[in-house]
């Protein structure tokens, strides 16, 4: 078991890789992953140990079988590390009474992303190693210089962030260091193919739908295409969660009633409270606290790491780095490995594998860094915009004020999805659902009925 053959299979290296892989596999079970997320997260850094000793175990020749996927992963991982090195410019935050915050970042107008995209966020003052993905609720078309994410307090990390912002006595915070990776999401989401769009959400599942509504709001304001009729069916546990509906409108201040531009109907259900018991907490629910930040000069807007033509630049990185890797290996093999193999003593597997891994790393780092610097010099001049004059406000708003003509609120009941979905007019009705598993399954069952042939089902899951 402790044998490490110089020119053959290494048993010890395989056992180390097996133990690392087993630990990662065990922590992926939902009971462990959900209750002990930090254990799950930190254990998965063992992928480095797993891949390294896997190569030592089978040798570089057999390790080339998963080589294409592993090579693309290395390029992607290094590009993500380049993006996350710099702190991004956090402009403002909105603190909602339902233990939810909205973070608003400065964004380079060249960064374009699709609705329902996600972004990884790291706040070193809370945890230097933890990166958490959050849904983007902004639209890159409607808000070309702002990117927003919504964070619901449902764990230790998010609870610390909410407590930090909600406990602030002033409306102006000097700075909050934040790093991001992304955004990541579908290349396109063609919601315009439907006659009408029905979005069903439960709790924080409303977040991807906010980005869809904002994106369609922009398309409607340009009058370039016909926008499908939208219906948002959202279920909340408490009346304070209704403040999430205020995030449908961005902080840029779209004071015009959204129903005058978009045909939208919002049906909000508060399941655990009756209307008579809500009046006492109405005032607290309606207050949304807005905080302003003073970023450092070194903080940068969120920008695409590879420029506007990222797919072309990524293809260039992959092809050029692979060619550099082949040239390096050819030179080392011809003038170093081959002369030793000609002698009686063969070149060891471990050293040969290590040389290959170092060559891959050098080629990836060189080409990725060069591409990043070239794009940064060509496309992204240093922004001279100042945020010192940002004047934070504490606003009082409610769904009734912002979307009074479009919102119906029902207390003490759950949405009857069968009644709300079956029989909708139109040849194509897109039904999107994001929420608990039981809700997604119920909507899928309704859409699969023979009498609901016009319903096109699509599920959005955070997991």
N, C-alpha and C positions, 0 to 999 in steps of 0.2 A: 504493500500500500504506500510505502514511503519511497518507492523507486522513481527516479527521474532519469530516464535513459537519455544519453547524449544525442543519439542519432535516431531514436525511435519514439514510440508513444510514451508520454510522461504520465504515469498513474497519479502522482501527487498533484500535478497541475489540474488534472481532470477532477479530482476529488474536491479541490478548492473551488473550482468553477461550479461543481454540482451543489456544494453547500451554499454558495452565494445565490445561485438560481433558486434553490429550495426556499431560502429565507424570503426572497422576493415573491415567490409564488404563494407562500402561506399568508403573507400580509395582504394579498389581494382579495381575500374572502371578505364579503360585505360587512360581517359583524366586526371584524378587526379594522377594516379600512374606515368604516364610519365612526366607530367609537374611539379608535386610537389613530387618528389621521396622521399625527406627527410620526408615529412608528412606521406607518405605511410609507410616508413620504421619504423619510431619511433612509429607510432600508433600501429603497430603490436606487440610491446612489451606488449600490453594490453592482450595478450593471457594468461599471468600469472594471471591477475585479473579475466579474464573470467573463467579459469579452477578452480581457488580457490573458487569463489563464486558460480560456478555451483555445485561443491561438497557440499557447505553449503546449497544450495537451495534444492536439491533433496535428500540429505543424502548419506552416503557412500554406502549404499546397492544398490541404483539405479545407482550411479556413477560408479559401477563396470561393467556396460554394455560396455562403451568405454574403460574400463581399460586396455586391452591388448595393444592397439595402444598407449595409453597415457603412459604406463609403458616403452615400447620400446623407445618412444620419449624422456623420461626423461634420460634413459641410454645414448642414442645418444647425447643429449644436454650436459650432464655432461662430456662425453668424448671429445666433441668438445671444451668445456671450458678448459679442462686440456691441450689440444694441443695448444690452442691459448694463454695460459698464458705466454709462452716463446717467445722471439723474434727469428726469423729465420735469417740465415746468407745470406744476400744479397751480392753477389759477384760483379756483374757488371750490366750495363744497356746500351742498345743501343737506341739512340734518333734519330728517323726518321724525315725527313722534312715534313711528312704528318700528323703532330700532333699525332704521335704514338710513344710509348716507348715499349721496350722489357726488362723485368726484369728477370735476371738470378740468381737463388738461388742455394745454395749448398744443395745437396740431399744425403740422406743415400742410398747406393746401394741396400739395402733390400727393398726400397720402389718401388713397381711395380704398374703401372697404365696403363689403356688402352687408345688408341687414342680417341680424342674428349672429354676427361675428362675436368672438370672445378675445380677451386680452389677459395675459398673466401680469399680476401686480406684485411687487415686492416693496415692503416698507421696512427698512433696516432697524428703525427704532422699535418695532414690534418683534421682528425676527429677521436675521440677516440671511437665512437660508430658505425660508418658506416662500414659495411662489404659488399664488392662488389664481385660478381662472375666473373671470367675471364677464357677464354679458355686457356688450356695448349697447347703450340705449340711444346713442346719438346717430345722426345721419351725416355721412361725409359730404353729401350734396347740400343739405339744408344748413349745416354748420361746418363750413370749410376750414375754419381755424380752431375748432373746438372738438374734443373727443370726451365723451362722458361714459362712466360705468356706474352701475347701481350695486351696492353691497348691503346685503341683509345680514344682521347679526344672528348667526346660527352656529357659531363655534367660538373657540378661544381667541383666534386671531381677529376675526371680524368684530367680536365683542370689545376687544381692546381698542380697536380703531374707533368704534362708535363712542365708547366712553371718553376717549381722548378728545374727540371733536365736540361732543355734546356738553362736556364739562367745561369747555372754554368760556370764561366769563366775558371776554372781549369779542368783538366781531372781526378782528383783524389778527391773524396769526402770522408770525414772521415767515416760517417756512416749514414744510414737511417733506423730507427727502423721500422720493419715490422713484423706483426703477420699473420699467415695463418690458415685456416681450410680446411682440405681435403688432397689430391684431391678426388673428387667424379666423378663417371662416370659409363659407362656400364661395366659389368664384363668381357665381351669379345666382340670383333668386328671382325667377320670373313670376311674380305674383300677378302681373297684368294679364296673364292668359286666362284668368277666371272672370266670370261675370260678377261674382261677389266673393267676399273673403270673410270667413268666420274664424275668430281666434278665441280659443277656450283656454283659460289659465287658472291655476290654483296657487295662491300666495305669491311668492317671488317669481313664479313662472310667467308673470306678466312682462318681465324685462325684455326678452327678445321681441315681443310684439310692439313695445314702445319704439324700437328702432324701425320696425316695418311701417308703423303709422307715420313716423316723422319722414321717412323716405317717400312714402306715397303722398304725404302732404306737400313735399317739395315738387314732385311731379305734377300734382294738381295745380300748384301755383304757376307753373310754367305754361300750362295749357297745351302741352305738346302731345298728350295722349289721354285716353279715357281711363279714369281710375275706377276700379271695382268698388262696389258698395261694401263697406266694412262694418262688421258687428263684433264687438269685443265682449265676451262673456267671462267675467272674472269672479272668482270666489275667494273671500277673505274670512279669516276667523274672527277678527275684531274690527270695530269701526275705525280704529286708528290706522289700520292698514289701507283705508281708503285714500290716505294721503299719497299713496303710490301713483294714483291717477293723475296727480299734479305734475308728475314727471313726464307725462305725455307732451307737455309744452316745454321747450328748452329754456335755459336761463337767459337767452338772448332777448326774451321779452316779446313773444308773439301774442300781443294783447288782443288781436282780432279773433273773434270766435272761430274755432277751427271748423265748425259745421257749415260756415259760409263758403268754405273751399272744398271740403271733403264730406261725402255722404257717409257719416259714421254714427253708429248707435252703440252706446255702452250700457251694458246690463251688469251691475255690480251686486253681488250677494254677500251679505254679512251673516255668517252661519251661526255664530255663538252669542249674538246679542239681539235683543228686541229693540224696536224703535223707541219705546218709552224709556229704556235705560241708557240711551245714547245721548240724550240731551245734556246730561251732566258733564260729559266729557267732550262735548262738541268744540268748545273753545280751545282746549289743549290739542285736539286733533288738527285744528285748522292752522296752527302756527308752524311754519316751516322756517328754520333758522338758516340763514345764508352766511357763510364765512368766506372772507377773502384772504389770500396768501400773498406774501412778498417773496417770490422766488429769487434765488441767487443768480448772479450773472452767468455762472457756469451751467445752470439748468437750461436744457434745450427742449424745443417742441418735439412732439412725437413725429418721427419721420420714417419713411420706408428705407430700410437699411441698404437696399440695392437700387434705389431710384424708382422712377415711374415705370420703367420697363423691366421689372424685377424678374420676370420669367426668362427674358433673353439674357440678362446678366447672370442668372443662376445657371443657365445652360452653358454659358461661357466659362464660368467658374468650374463646373463639373468636367467639361472637356479639357480645358487647359491644365487643371490640376492633375487630371489623370495622365495627360501626356508628360508633365513634369515628373510624376511618380515613375512612369515607365522608363524615362531617360535616366533618372537617378539609380533605379534598380539595375538597369542594363550596365551602367558604368561600374557599380559596386560588384555585380556578379562577374563581370569580365576581368576586372583587375584586382579583386580581393577574394571573393568566394571561390571562383573557378581554380585559381592556382593552388589553393589549399586542398580542394577536392581531388586534385591530380595526385597529391601525395597519399601516403598510406593512411593518414589521419583525416577523417571526414569532418566537414564543417558541421557544428552542432545545430540542432533544430531550434533551440531556444535563441541563440544568437541571430540566426537567420530570420526568425520570426520577429525579433526585436528590431532588426534593421528594416524590415518591411514596414512595421508599424511606425517607426520614426520617419521613414521616407513618406508615408502617407500623411503624417502630421505636418511635415515641412511643406509639402505641396499644397495641402488644404489651407494652412495658415498663410502662406505667401500669397496665393491667388485671392483668397477671401479678403485679406487685409488690403491688397492692392485695389480690388474692386470697390470696397467700401470707401477708401480714400479718394478714388477717382470720382465716384458718384457724389461724395460730399463736396468736393471741390467744384464739380460741374453744376450741380443742381441746388445745393443748399448753402446760400450765403448766410452769414450770421445775422440773425434777426435783431433789428434795432428797436423793435416795439417794446414799450415800457408798460409795466402793469402797476406802476406806483400810484397811478391815479384811480385805481379800482376802488369804487365806493360800495362796500357791502351793505346790504339791506336786510332787515328782518321783515318779511312779507307775511301777510295773512291771506291765505287763499284756500279754496276748497273746490272739490269737483263741481259743486253746484254753481260756483262763480265762473270758472273757466270753461266748463263744458255744460252749461245749464240746459241748453236745448237738446243735448245728445245723451245725457246720463240719466238712467233710472236705477235707484238703489232699493234693494229688497232686504229686509231685516228678518232674522230668525228662520231662514229657509235656505235650502240648497237648490242650485239650478236644476231644473228638469231638462236634462240635455236631450232626451228623446223628443220632447215637445218643442224645444227650441231649434233642433236641427232638421228633423224630418219634415218634408213638405216645403222646403225653401225653394223659391222660384229661381229659374236660371238653368241653362244647360250644363254649366260647370261652376260648382261652388267649392272653393278651396277651404278645407277645414283643417286648421292648424291647432295643435294642442300641446301645451307645455305645463306640466304639473305633476302631481303624485301618480304613481303607476296605475292605481285603480281608475283614476280619471282618464288616463290615456287609453286604458283597455276598454273602458265604457264607451268612449267616443269612437274607437276603432270598431267596436261591435255594432254601433249604430250605423256607421258608414258602410258596413259590409252587408247590410240588409238589401234585399232585392228591390225594395221600394225606394231606396236612396241611391239610385244609380248615378245621380248628378253630383254626389258628394265625393270629393277627392281628398283622401285622408293623408295627413303628414304629421309626424310626431317629432317634437323637439325635446330632447332629454339632456339634462345637465351631466348625467353620468355616462 
